Amino acid sequence: MNRLNSYSIAILLAAALAAPAVIVAAPAAQDDRVYDRDHKDYHHWDDHENQAWHRYLAEQHRQEHEFAKANKKEQEAYWNWRHSHPD
């Protein structure tokens, strides 16, 4: 009986030590939403929205760069453009 308790404790200890590794290894849920303050709505940033961003840059004759690296003024200008150019 004593041996059974030792095995049980060892298994529980191993599970307790492995749990954080399993939690970290699990993929995190991704929230690819971007908030548009002026229009007070969210936009899901996906490949389609990324294509619209690059189309906006081309129409405005701006250098290619990621939306996340754009300053707030440029992001606001994009959302204004985006609301006037729906899909």
C-alpha positions as CSV (number, residue, x, y, z in Angstrom):
1,M,0.0,0.0,0.0
2,N,2.9,2.3,0.8
3,R,4.4,1.7,-2.6
4,L,1.1,2.6,-4.3
5,N,1.0,5.9,-2.5
6,S,4.6,6.6,-3.6
7,Y,3.6,6.0,-7.2
8,S,0.5,8.1,-6.9
9,I,2.5,11.0,-5.5
10,A,5.2,10.7,-8.2
11,I,2.5,10.8,-10.9
12,L,0.8,13.8,-9.4
13,L,4.1,15.6,-9.1
14,A,5.1,14.9,-12.7
15,A,1.7,16.1,-13.9
16,A,2.0,19.3,-11.8
17,L,5.5,20.0,-13.3
18,A,4.3,19.2,-16.8
19,A,1.2,21.3,-16.7
20,P,2.9,24.7,-17.3
21,A,4.8,23.4,-20.3
22,V,1.6,22.1,-21.8
23,I,-0.2,25.4,-21.3
24,V,2.7,27.4,-22.8
25,A,2.9,25.1,-25.8
26,A,-0.8,25.4,-26.6
27,P,-1.4,27.9,-29.4
28,A,-2.8,31.2,-28.1
29,A,-6.1,32.4,-29.6
30,Q,-5.3,35.2,-32.0
31,D,-7.4,38.4,-32.0
32,D,-6.6,40.1,-35.3
33,R,-9.0,42.9,-34.7
34,V,-8.1,46.5,-35.1
35,Y,-10.1,49.3,-33.5
36,D,-11.1,52.3,-35.5
37,R,-11.5,55.1,-33.0
38,D,-13.2,57.6,-35.3
39,H,-15.9,55.2,-36.5
40,K,-16.0,53.4,-33.2
41,D,-15.9,49.9,-34.7
42,Y,-13.5,46.9,-35.1
43,H,-12.1,45.5,-38.3
44,H,-10.8,42.0,-38.6
45,W,-7.3,42.2,-40.1
46,D,-7.0,39.4,-42.5
47,D,-5.5,38.9,-46.0
48,H,-8.4,40.8,-47.5
49,E,-7.9,43.8,-45.3
50,N,-4.1,43.6,-45.9
51,Q,-4.8,43.8,-49.6
52,A,-7.0,46.9,-49.1
53,W,-4.2,48.5,-47.1
54,H,-1.7,48.0,-49.9
55,R,-4.3,49.2,-52.4
56,Y,-4.7,52.4,-50.2
57,L,-0.9,52.9,-50.1
58,A,-0.7,52.6,-53.9
59,E,-3.6,55.0,-54.5
60,Q,-2.0,57.5,-52.1
61,H,1.4,57.1,-53.7
62,R,2.9,56.1,-50.3
63,Q,5.8,53.8,-49.6
64,E,4.9,50.2,-48.8
65,H,4.9,49.4,-45.1
66,E,2.9,47.5,-42.5
67,F,-0.3,49.0,-41.0
68,A,1.1,48.4,-37.5
69,K,4.1,50.6,-38.3
70,A,2.0,53.5,-39.6
71,N,1.5,56.5,-37.3
72,K,-2.0,57.3,-35.9
73,K,-2.7,60.0,-38.5
74,E,-2.0,57.6,-41.4
75,Q,-4.1,54.8,-39.7
76,E,-7.0,57.3,-39.3
77,A,-6.7,58.3,-42.9
78,Y,-6.8,54.7,-44.0
79,W,-9.9,53.9,-42.0
80,N,-11.6,57.0,-43.5
81,W,-10.6,55.8,-46.9
82,R,-11.7,52.2,-46.1
83,H,-15.2,53.3,-45.0
84,S,-15.7,55.2,-48.2
85,H,-14.3,52.2,-50.2
86,P,-16.4,49.2,-49.0
87,D,-15.9,45.8,-50.6
